Amino acid sequence: MTQVADPAMPGYRAVAALYNALMTGLVLSLVSRRGDAVAREFVFRHFRQQHLEKFLPGLKKLGLDGLPHAVACALYHFHSNALGGVKTEYFRESDRKAWVRYPPPRWIWRGTAICAIPREVNEAMLHGWHGHNGVSLGNPRLGFVCAGQTVNGDPGLEGYYYEYDQPIGEGERVRFAKNERMPYVDPADLPKLETASWPPERLQKTYRSYAMEYIRTFMPVLNEQLGSIAAMGEIGRTARLIGLHYYEETQAQLGAGDFGTYLAQMLAAQGEEVTLEANGRELHQHGWRLMRGVSFGHAAAWYNALLAWSELWHGALAAHDRRLKLSIDLAGENITWKIS
Protein backbone atom coordinates (compact mmCIF):
# COMPACT_ATOMS: atom_id res chain seq x y z
CA MET A 1 0.00 0.00 0.00
CA THR A 2 1.28 3.49 -0.83
CA GLN A 3 0.63 6.84 0.78
CA VAL A 4 0.86 10.34 -0.66
CA ALA A 5 3.31 12.53 1.21
CA ASP A 6 1.72 15.46 3.03
CA PRO A 7 3.53 18.81 2.52
CA ALA A 8 3.19 19.78 6.19
CA MET A 9 4.06 23.37 7.13
CA PRO A 10 7.41 22.61 8.86
CA GLY A 11 8.58 21.19 5.55
CA TYR A 12 8.29 24.57 3.85
CA ARG A 13 10.73 26.10 6.29
CA ALA A 14 13.05 23.11 6.02
CA VAL A 15 13.16 23.36 2.21
CA ALA A 16 13.81 27.10 2.46
CA ALA A 17 16.75 26.51 4.83
CA LEU A 18 18.21 23.78 2.63
CA TYR A 19 18.06 25.78 -0.60
CA ASN A 20 19.29 28.97 1.06
CA ALA A 21 22.34 26.97 2.15
CA LEU A 22 22.77 25.42 -1.30
CA MET A 23 22.82 28.84 -2.97
CA THR A 24 25.37 30.23 -0.50
CA GLY A 25 27.44 27.06 -0.59
CA LEU A 26 27.66 27.09 -4.38
CA VAL A 27 29.06 30.64 -4.44
CA LEU A 28 31.61 29.69 -1.76
CA SER A 29 32.58 26.57 -3.72
CA LEU A 30 33.15 28.62 -6.86
CA VAL A 31 35.23 31.18 -4.96
CA SER A 32 37.45 28.55 -3.36
CA ARG A 33 37.70 26.08 -6.27
CA ARG A 34 37.49 28.23 -9.40
CA GLY A 35 38.47 31.68 -8.22
CA ASP A 36 36.89 35.07 -7.66
CA ALA A 37 36.48 35.86 -11.37
CA VAL A 38 34.36 32.77 -12.07
CA ALA A 39 32.27 33.33 -8.93
CA ARG A 40 31.79 37.00 -9.82
CA GLU A 41 30.64 36.14 -13.34
CA PHE A 42 28.25 33.51 -11.99
CA VAL A 43 26.66 35.90 -9.48
CA PHE A 44 26.32 38.59 -12.16
CA ARG A 45 24.67 36.20 -14.62
CA HIS A 46 22.45 34.72 -11.94
CA PHE A 47 21.05 38.02 -10.73
CA ARG A 48 20.73 39.46 -14.23
CA GLN A 49 18.66 36.45 -15.24
CA GLN A 50 16.46 36.79 -12.17
CA HIS A 51 16.06 40.49 -12.92
CA LEU A 52 14.98 39.85 -16.51
CA GLU A 53 12.47 37.23 -15.42
CA LYS A 54 10.97 38.91 -12.38
CA PHE A 55 11.51 42.67 -12.10
CA LEU A 56 8.89 44.17 -14.40
CA PRO A 57 6.20 41.55 -13.68
CA GLY A 58 6.95 41.95 -9.96
CA LEU A 59 6.55 45.73 -10.08
CA LYS A 60 3.12 45.31 -11.58
CA LYS A 61 2.08 42.53 -9.21
CA LEU A 62 3.08 44.64 -6.20
CA GLY A 63 1.21 47.66 -7.58
CA LEU A 64 4.38 49.77 -7.83
CA ASP A 65 4.51 50.38 -11.58
CA GLY A 66 2.81 53.79 -11.36
CA LEU A 67 5.26 55.29 -8.84
CA PRO A 68 8.31 57.48 -9.59
CA HIS A 69 11.03 55.11 -10.79
CA ALA A 70 13.50 55.56 -7.93
CA VAL A 71 10.75 55.02 -5.37
CA ALA A 72 9.27 52.05 -7.22
CA CYS A 73 12.65 50.31 -7.41
CA ALA A 74 13.48 50.77 -3.73
CA LEU A 75 10.00 49.61 -2.71
CA TYR A 76 10.26 46.61 -5.03
CA HIS A 77 13.43 45.39 -3.31
CA PHE A 78 12.00 46.17 0.12
CA HIS A 79 8.78 44.22 -0.43
CA SER A 80 9.96 41.35 -2.65
CA ASN A 81 12.80 40.43 -0.30
CA ALA A 82 10.66 40.81 2.81
CA LEU A 83 8.20 38.33 1.28
CA GLY A 84 11.05 35.82 1.15
CA GLY A 85 11.91 36.32 4.81
CA VAL A 86 14.83 38.70 4.19
CA LYS A 87 15.34 41.63 6.56
CA THR A 88 14.84 44.89 4.64
CA GLU A 89 14.34 48.60 5.28
CA TYR A 90 13.20 51.47 3.06
CA PHE A 91 13.31 55.26 3.10
CA ARG A 92 11.87 57.69 0.54
CA GLU A 93 14.01 60.81 0.49
CA SER A 94 12.31 62.30 -2.58
CA ASP A 95 10.65 61.24 -5.83
CA ARG A 96 14.14 60.98 -7.33
CA LYS A 97 16.01 59.38 -4.42
CA ALA A 98 14.88 56.35 -2.41
CA TRP A 99 16.88 54.04 -0.14
CA VAL A 100 16.79 50.31 0.45
CA ARG A 101 18.77 48.55 3.16
CA TYR A 102 19.46 44.92 4.02
CA PRO A 103 20.51 44.77 7.70
CA PRO A 104 22.57 41.87 9.01
CA PRO A 105 22.35 38.96 9.11
CA ARG A 106 22.38 38.77 5.31
CA TRP A 107 20.07 36.03 4.04
CA ILE A 108 22.21 35.21 1.04
CA TRP A 109 25.51 34.95 2.96
CA ARG A 110 24.12 33.04 5.91
CA GLY A 111 26.20 32.37 9.00
CA THR A 112 29.98 32.41 8.72
CA ALA A 113 29.77 32.47 4.91
CA ILE A 114 29.87 36.28 5.16
CA CYS A 115 33.57 35.97 6.07
CA ALA A 116 34.51 34.36 2.75
CA ILE A 117 32.62 36.42 0.16
CA PRO A 118 34.94 38.77 -1.75
CA ARG A 119 33.74 42.33 -2.21
CA GLU A 120 33.73 41.98 -5.99
CA VAL A 121 31.48 38.92 -5.80
CA ASN A 122 28.98 40.77 -3.65
CA GLU A 123 29.10 43.76 -5.99
CA ALA A 124 28.33 41.50 -8.97
CA MET A 125 24.84 41.06 -7.51
CA LEU A 126 24.29 44.84 -7.68
CA HIS A 127 25.60 45.07 -11.24
CA GLY A 128 23.45 42.10 -12.26
CA TRP A 129 20.18 43.42 -10.86
CA HIS A 130 20.13 46.87 -9.27
CA GLY A 131 22.10 48.55 -12.03
CA HIS A 132 19.78 47.23 -14.72
CA ASN A 133 16.52 48.57 -13.31
CA GLY A 134 16.75 51.82 -15.26
CA VAL A 135 17.41 49.91 -18.49
CA SER A 136 14.36 47.70 -17.97
CA LEU A 137 12.21 50.74 -17.16
CA GLY A 138 13.46 52.60 -20.21
CA ASN A 139 14.86 55.34 -17.97
CA PRO A 140 18.51 56.09 -18.92
CA ARG A 141 18.85 58.55 -16.01
CA LEU A 142 18.23 56.01 -13.23
CA GLY A 143 21.12 54.46 -11.32
CA PHE A 144 21.94 52.85 -7.99
CA VAL A 145 24.42 54.19 -5.44
CA CYS A 146 25.79 51.62 -2.97
CA ALA A 147 26.68 53.24 0.35
CA GLY A 148 27.64 50.16 2.36
CA GLN A 149 28.30 46.43 2.10
CA THR A 150 28.13 43.93 4.94
CA VAL A 151 31.06 41.99 3.45
CA ASN A 152 33.19 45.12 4.05
CA GLY A 153 32.16 45.29 7.70
CA ASP A 154 29.47 47.93 7.17
CA PRO A 155 26.26 47.59 9.21
CA GLY A 156 24.32 46.21 6.27
CA LEU A 157 24.10 46.38 2.49
CA GLU A 158 22.47 49.69 1.68
CA GLY A 159 22.11 52.22 -1.08
CA TYR A 160 19.69 54.37 -2.99
CA TYR A 161 18.14 54.64 -6.39
CA TYR A 162 18.77 58.04 -7.87
CA GLU A 163 17.42 59.73 -10.96
CA TYR A 164 20.07 62.01 -12.46
CA ASP A 165 19.43 65.13 -14.54
CA GLN A 166 20.93 63.52 -17.63
CA PRO A 167 21.39 60.01 -19.06
CA ILE A 168 24.18 57.97 -17.47
CA GLY A 169 26.59 55.51 -19.05
CA GLU A 170 26.77 51.78 -18.39
CA GLY A 171 29.68 52.24 -15.97
CA GLU A 172 27.64 54.71 -13.91
CA ARG A 173 24.56 52.55 -13.38
CA VAL A 174 26.08 51.29 -10.13
CA ARG A 175 28.50 53.51 -8.25
CA PHE A 176 29.92 53.31 -4.75
CA ALA A 177 29.90 56.12 -2.21
CA LYS A 178 31.61 56.53 1.16
CA ASN A 179 30.39 58.48 4.16
CA GLU A 180 26.70 58.16 3.28
CA ARG A 181 24.19 56.23 5.34
CA MET A 182 20.49 55.65 5.03
CA PRO A 183 18.54 57.73 7.58
CA TYR A 184 17.30 55.72 10.55
CA VAL A 185 13.76 54.41 10.13
CA ASP A 186 11.58 53.13 12.96
CA PRO A 187 10.44 49.62 11.93
CA ALA A 188 6.89 50.59 12.91
CA ASP A 189 6.94 53.27 10.21
CA LEU A 190 7.98 50.97 7.35
CA PRO A 191 5.40 50.29 4.61
CA LYS A 192 3.24 47.23 5.03
CA LEU A 193 1.94 44.77 2.49
CA GLU A 194 -1.22 42.75 2.86
CA THR A 195 1.04 39.84 3.86
CA ALA A 196 0.80 41.09 7.44
CA SER A 197 -2.58 39.40 7.57
CA TRP A 198 -1.60 36.23 5.72
CA PRO A 199 -1.98 32.92 7.59
CA PRO A 200 1.32 31.33 8.69
CA GLU A 201 1.14 28.52 6.13
CA ARG A 202 0.94 30.97 3.22
CA LEU A 203 3.93 32.89 4.56
CA GLN A 204 5.97 29.72 4.99
CA LYS A 205 5.18 28.64 1.41
CA THR A 206 6.29 32.06 0.19
CA TYR A 207 9.62 31.78 2.07
CA ARG A 208 10.10 28.34 0.53
CA SER A 209 9.33 29.56 -3.01
CA TYR A 210 11.74 32.49 -2.63
CA ALA A 211 14.63 30.11 -1.89
CA MET A 212 13.56 27.64 -4.57
CA GLU A 213 13.68 30.33 -7.26
CA TYR A 214 17.41 30.75 -6.65
CA ILE A 215 17.90 27.07 -7.48
CA ARG A 216 15.71 27.27 -10.58
CA THR A 217 17.87 30.14 -11.84
CA PHE A 218 21.38 29.10 -10.84
CA MET A 219 21.29 25.60 -12.33
CA PRO A 220 20.74 26.67 -15.97
CA VAL A 221 22.93 29.77 -15.51
CA LEU A 222 25.97 27.79 -14.36
CA ASN A 223 25.18 25.14 -16.97
CA GLU A 224 25.56 27.82 -19.66
CA GLN A 225 28.63 29.40 -18.05
CA LEU A 226 30.75 26.28 -17.43
CA GLY A 227 29.10 23.60 -19.56
CA SER A 228 26.96 20.75 -18.28
CA ILE A 229 29.65 18.40 -16.94
CA ALA A 230 31.68 21.02 -15.08
CA ALA A 231 28.66 22.97 -13.82
CA MET A 232 26.78 19.97 -12.49
CA GLY A 233 29.98 18.62 -10.98
CA GLU A 234 30.29 21.79 -8.91
CA ILE A 235 26.60 21.79 -7.99
CA GLY A 236 26.58 18.07 -7.13
CA ARG A 237 29.64 18.37 -4.90
CA THR A 238 28.12 21.33 -3.08
CA ALA A 239 24.72 19.68 -2.81
CA ARG A 240 26.18 16.57 -1.17
CA LEU A 241 27.97 18.68 1.44
CA ILE A 242 24.82 20.68 2.15
CA GLY A 243 22.79 17.48 2.47
CA LEU A 244 25.33 16.10 4.95
CA HIS A 245 25.39 19.23 7.08
CA TYR A 246 21.73 20.22 6.96
CA TYR A 247 20.10 16.82 7.41
CA GLU A 248 20.05 17.05 11.19
CA GLU A 249 18.52 20.55 11.16
CA THR A 250 15.87 19.81 8.55
CA GLN A 251 15.03 16.41 10.01
CA ALA A 252 14.43 18.05 13.38
CA GLN A 253 12.11 20.57 11.75
CA LEU A 254 10.09 17.78 10.15
CA GLY A 255 10.21 15.34 13.06
CA ALA A 256 10.48 12.47 10.57
CA GLY A 257 11.85 9.23 12.00
CA ASP A 258 12.87 7.09 9.03
CA PHE A 259 14.64 8.47 5.97
CA GLY A 260 11.93 7.49 3.50
CA THR A 261 9.40 9.64 5.35
CA TYR A 262 11.92 12.49 5.59
CA LEU A 263 12.63 12.43 1.84
CA ALA A 264 8.96 12.15 0.94
CA GLN A 265 8.06 15.11 3.16
CA MET A 266 10.91 17.27 1.84
CA LEU A 267 9.99 16.55 -1.77
CA ALA A 268 6.29 17.16 -1.11
CA ALA A 269 7.12 20.43 0.67
CA GLN A 270 8.86 21.74 -2.45
CA GLY A 271 5.77 20.90 -4.50
CA GLU A 272 6.60 17.48 -5.91
CA GLU A 273 3.94 14.80 -6.26
CA VAL A 274 5.31 11.89 -4.24
CA THR A 275 4.00 8.54 -3.06
CA LEU A 276 5.78 6.41 -0.47
CA GLU A 277 5.56 2.63 -0.37
CA ALA A 278 4.45 1.05 2.88
CA ASN A 279 7.91 -0.37 3.52
CA GLY A 280 9.30 3.20 3.62
CA ARG A 281 12.15 2.19 1.29
CA GLU A 282 10.72 3.17 -2.10
CA LEU A 283 9.36 6.52 -3.27
CA HIS A 284 7.75 7.45 -6.55
CA GLN A 285 8.15 11.04 -7.72
CA HIS A 286 5.89 11.99 -10.61
CA GLY A 287 7.93 14.48 -12.63
CA TRP A 288 10.40 17.13 -11.43
CA ARG A 289 8.29 20.19 -10.73
CA LEU A 290 11.22 22.12 -9.27
CA MET A 291 12.71 22.43 -12.77
CA ARG A 292 9.51 22.40 -14.80
CA GLY A 293 9.82 24.90 -17.64
CA VAL A 294 13.58 25.36 -17.15
CA SER A 295 15.67 24.70 -20.26
CA PHE A 296 19.08 23.03 -20.08
CA GLY A 297 19.53 22.87 -23.85
CA HIS A 298 19.40 19.09 -24.27
CA ALA A 299 18.23 15.94 -22.49
CA ALA A 300 21.69 14.92 -21.30
CA ALA A 301 22.16 18.25 -19.52
CA TRP A 302 18.72 17.90 -17.86
CA TYR A 303 19.74 14.45 -16.62
CA ASN A 304 23.06 15.79 -15.33
CA ALA A 305 21.14 18.49 -13.46
CA LEU A 306 18.85 15.88 -11.92
CA LEU A 307 21.83 13.85 -10.72
CA ALA A 308 23.50 16.95 -9.28
CA TRP A 309 20.35 17.91 -7.37
CA SER A 310 19.94 14.34 -6.11
CA GLU A 311 23.26 14.69 -4.27
CA LEU A 312 21.36 16.69 -1.64
CA TRP A 313 19.53 13.52 -0.69
CA HIS A 314 22.56 11.24 -1.03
CA GLY A 315 24.33 13.50 1.47
CA ALA A 316 21.33 13.59 3.78
CA LEU A 317 21.06 9.79 3.77
CA ALA A 318 24.77 9.45 4.56
CA ALA A 319 24.24 11.69 7.58
CA HIS A 320 21.16 9.70 8.60
CA ASP A 321 22.80 6.26 8.32
CA ARG A 322 26.06 5.83 6.43
CA ARG A 323 25.33 2.13 5.90
CA LEU A 324 22.40 2.88 3.58
CA LYS A 325 22.48 3.73 -0.12
CA LEU A 326 20.11 5.70 -2.33
CA SER A 327 19.50 4.82 -5.97
CA ILE A 328 17.40 6.42 -8.73
CA ASP A 329 15.44 4.77 -11.51
CA LEU A 330 14.18 7.11 -14.23
CA ALA A 331 11.22 6.39 -16.52
CA GLY A 332 10.70 9.43 -18.69
CA GLU A 333 10.53 12.26 -16.15
CA ASN A 334 9.22 10.03 -13.36
CA ILE A 335 11.69 9.11 -10.64
CA THR A 336 11.79 6.12 -8.32
CA TRP A 337 13.98 6.48 -5.25
CA LYS A 338 15.13 3.27 -3.55
CA ILE A 339 16.79 3.04 -0.14
CA SER A 340 18.84 -0.11 0.43
C-alpha positions in Angstrom: 0.0 0.0 0.0 1.3 3.5 -0.8 0.6 6.8 0.8 0.9 10.3 -0.7 3.3 12.5 1.2 1.7 15.5 3.0 3.5 18.8 2.5 3.2 19.8 6.2 4.1 23.4 7.1 7.4 22.6 8.9 8.6 21.2 5.6 8.3 24.6 3.8 10.7 26.1 6.3 13.1 23.1 6.0 13.2 23.4 2.2 13.8 27.1 2.5 16.7 26.5 4.8 18.2 23.8 2.6 18.1 25.8 -0.6 19.3 29.0 1.1 22.3 27.0 2.1 22.8 25.4 -1.3 22.8 28.8 -3.0 25.4 30.2 -0.5 27.4 27.1 -0.6 27.7 27.1 -4.4 29.1 30.6 -4.4 31.6 29.7 -1.8 32.6 26.6 -3.7 33.2 28.6 -6.9 35.2 31.2 -5.0 37.4 28.6 -3.4 37.7 26.1 -6.3 37.5 28.2 -9.4 38.5 31.7 -8.2 36.9 35.1 -7.7 36.5 35.9 -11.4 34.4 32.8 -12.1 32.3 33.3 -8.9 31.8 37.0 -9.8 30.6 36.1 -13.3 28.2 33.5 -12.0 26.7 35.9 -9.5 26.3 38.6 -12.2 24.7 36.2 -14.6 22.4 34.7 -11.9 21.0 38.0 -10.7 20.7 39.5 -14.2 18.7 36.4 -15.2 16.5 36.8 -12.2 16.1 40.5 -12.9 15.0 39.9 -16.5 12.5 37.2 -15.4 11.0 38.9 -12.4 11.5 42.7 -12.1 8.9 44.2 -14.4 6.2 41.5 -13.7 6.9 42.0 -10.0 6.6 45.7 -10.1 3.1 45.3 -11.6 2.1 42.5 -9.2 3.1 44.6 -6.2 1.2 47.7 -7.6 4.4 49.8 -7.8 4.5 50.4 -11.6 2.8 53.8 -11.4 5.3 55.3 -8.8 8.3 57.5 -9.6 11.0 55.1 -10.8 13.5 55.6 -7.9 10.7 55.0 -5.4 9.3 52.0 -7.2 12.7 50.3 -7.4 13.5 50.8 -3.7 10.0 49.6 -2.7 10.3 46.6 -5.0 13.4 45.4 -3.3 12.0 46.2 0.1 8.8 44.2 -0.4 10.0 41.4 -2.6 12.8 40.4 -0.3 10.7 40.8 2.8 8.2 38.3 1.3 11.1 35.8 1.1 11.9 36.3 4.8 14.8 38.7 4.2 15.3 41.6 6.6 14.8 44.9 4.6 14.3 48.6 5.3 13.2 51.5 3.1 13.3 55.3 3.1 11.9 57.7 0.5 14.0 60.8 0.5 12.3 62.3 -2.6 10.6 61.2 -5.8 14.1 61.0 -7.3 16.0 59.4 -4.4 14.9 56.4 -2.4 16.9 54.0 -0.1 16.8 50.3 0.4 18.8 48.6 3.2 19.5 44.9 4.0 20.5 44.8 7.7 22.6 41.9 9.0 22.4 39.0 9.1 22.4 38.8 5.3 20.1 36.0 4.0 22.2 35.2 1.0 25.5 34.9 3.0 24.1 33.0 5.9 26.2 32.4 9.0 30.0 32.4 8.7 29.8 32.5 4.9 29.9 36.3 5.2 33.6 36.0 6.1 34.5 34.4 2.7 32.6 36.4 0.2 34.9 38.8 -1.8 33.7 42.3 -2.2 33.7 42.0 -6.0 31.5 38.9 -5.8 29.0 40.8 -3.6 29.1 43.8 -6.0 28.3 41.5 -9.0 24.8 41.1 -7.5 24.3 44.8 -7.7 25.6 45.1 -11.2 23.5 42.1 -12.3 20.2 43.4 -10.9 20.1 46.9 -9.3 22.1 48.6 -12.0 19.8 47.2 -14.7 16.5 48.6 -13.3 16.7 51.8 -15.3 17.4 49.9 -18.5 14.4 47.7 -18.0 12.2 50.7 -17.2 13.5 52.6 -20.2 14.9 55.3 -18.0 18.5 56.1 -18.9 18.9 58.5 -16.0 18.2 56.0 -13.2 21.1 54.5 -11.3 21.9 52.8 -8.0 24.4 54.2 -5.4 25.8 51.6 -3.0 26.7 53.2 0.4 27.6 50.2 2.4 28.3 46.4 2.1 28.1 43.9 4.9 31.1 42.0 3.5 33.2 45.1 4.0 32.2 45.3 7.7 29.5 47.9 7.2 26.3 47.6 9.2 24.3 46.2 6.3 24.1 46.4 2.5 22.5 49.7 1.7 22.1 52.2 -1.1 19.7 54.4 -3.0 18.1 54.6 -6.4 18.8 58.0 -7.9 17.4 59.7 -11.0 20.1 62.0 -12.5 19.4 65.1 -14.5 20.9 63.5 -17.6 21.4 60.0 -19.1 24.2 58.0 -17.5 26.6 55.5 -19.1 26.8 51.8 -18.4 29.7 52.2 -16.0 27.6 54.7 -13.9 24.6 52.6 -13.4 26.1 51.3 -10.1 28.5 53.5 -8.3 29.9 53.3 -4.7 29.9 56.1 -2.2 31.6 56.5 1.2 30.4 58.5 4.2 26.7 58.2 3.3 24.2 56.2 5.3 20.5 55.6 5.0 18.5 57.7 7.6 17.3 55.7 10.6 13.8 54.4 10.1 11.6 53.1 13.0 10.4 49.6 11.9 6.9 50.6 12.9 6.9 53.3 10.2 8.0 51.0 7.3 5.4 50.3 4.6 3.2 47.2 5.0 1.9 44.8 2.5 -1.2 42.7 2.9 1.0 39.8 3.9 0.8 41.1 7.4 -2.6 39.4 7.6 -1.6 36.2 5.7 -2.0 32.9 7.6 1.3 31.3 8.7 1.1 28.5 6.1 0.9 31.0 3.2 3.9 32.9 4.6 6.0 29.7 5.0 5.2 28.6 1.4 6.3 32.1 0.2 9.6 31.8 2.1 10.1 28.3 0.5 9.3 29.6 -3.0 11.7 32.5 -2.6 14.6 30.1 -1.9 13.6 27.6 -4.6 13.7 30.3 -7.3 17.4 30.8 -6.6 17.9 27.1 -7.5 15.7 27.3 -10.6 17.9 30.1 -11.8 21.4 29.1 -10.8 21.3 25.6 -12.3 20.7 26.7 -16.0 22.9 29.8 -15.5 26.0 27.8 -14.4 25.2 25.1 -17.0 25.6 27.8 -19.7 28.6 29.4 -18.0 30.8 26.3 -17.4 29.1 23.6 -19.6 27.0 20.8 -18.3 29.7 18.4 -16.9 31.7 21.0 -15.1 28.7 23.0 -13.8 26.8 20.0 -12.5 30.0 18.6 -11.0 30.3 21.8 -8.9 26.6 21.8 -8.0 26.6 18.1 -7.1 29.6 18.4 -4.9 28.1 21.3 -3.1 24.7 19.7 -2.8 26.2 16.6 -1.2 28.0 18.7 1.4 24.8 20.7 2.1 22.8 17.5 2.5 25.3 16.1 4.9 25.4 19.2 7.1 21.7 20.2 7.0 20.1 16.8 7.4 20.0 17.0 11.2 18.5 20.6 11.2 15.9 19.8 8.5 15.0 16.4 10.0 14.4 18.0 13.4 12.1 20.6 11.7 10.1 17.8 10.2 10.2 15.3 13.1 10.5 12.5 10.6 11.9 9.2 12.0 12.9 7.1 9.0 14.6 8.5 6.0 11.9 7.5 3.5 9.4 9.6 5.3 11.9 12.5 5.6 12.6 12.4 1.8 9.0 12.2 0.9 8.1 15.1 3.2 10.9 17.3 1.8 10.0 16.6 -1.8 6.3 17.2 -1.1 7.1 20.4 0.7 8.9 21.7 -2.4 5.8 20.9 -4.5 6.6 17.5 -5.9 3.9 14.8 -6.3 5.3 11.9 -4.2 4.0 8.5 -3.1 5.8 6.4 -0.5 5.6 2.6 -0.4 4.4 1.0 2.9 7.9 -0.4 3.5 9.3 3.2 3.6 12.1 2.2 1.3 10.7 3.2 -2.1 9.4 6.5 -3.3 7.7 7.4 -6.5 8.1 11.0 -7.7 5.9 12.0 -10.6 7.9 14.5 -12.6 10.4 17.1 -11.4 8.3 20.2 -10.7 11.2 22.1 -9.3 12.7 22.4 -12.8 9.5 22.4 -14.8 9.8 24.9 -17.6 13.6 25.4 -17.1 15.7 24.7 -20.3 19.1 23.0 -20.1 19.5 22.9 -23.9 19.4 19.1 -24.3 18.2 15.9 -22.5 21.7 14.9 -21.3 22.2 18.3 -19.5 18.7 17.9 -17.9 19.7 14.4 -16.6 23.1 15.8 -15.3 21.1 18.5 -13.5 18.8 15.9 -11.9 21.8 13.8 -10.7 23.5 17.0 -9.3 20.3 17.9 -7.4 19.9 14.3 -6.1 23.3 14.7 -4.3 21.4 16.7 -1.6 19.5 13.5 -0.7 22.6 11.2 -1.0 24.3 13.5 1.5 21.3 13.6 3.8 21.1 9.8 3.8 24.8 9.4 4.6 24.2 11.7 7.6 21.2 9.7 8.6 22.8 6.3 8.3 26.1 5.8 6.4 25.3 2.1 5.9 22.4 2.9 3.6 22.5 3.7 -0.1 20.1 5.7 -2.3 19.5 4.8 -6.0 17.4 6.4 -8.7 15.4 4.8 -11.5 14.2 7.1 -14.2 11.2 6.4 -16.5 10.7 9.4 -18.7 10.5 12.3 -16.1 9.2 10.0 -13.4 11.7 9.1 -10.6 11.8 6.1 -8.3 14.0 6.5 -5.2 15.1 3.3 -3.5 16.8 3.0 -0.1 18.8 -0.1 0.4 
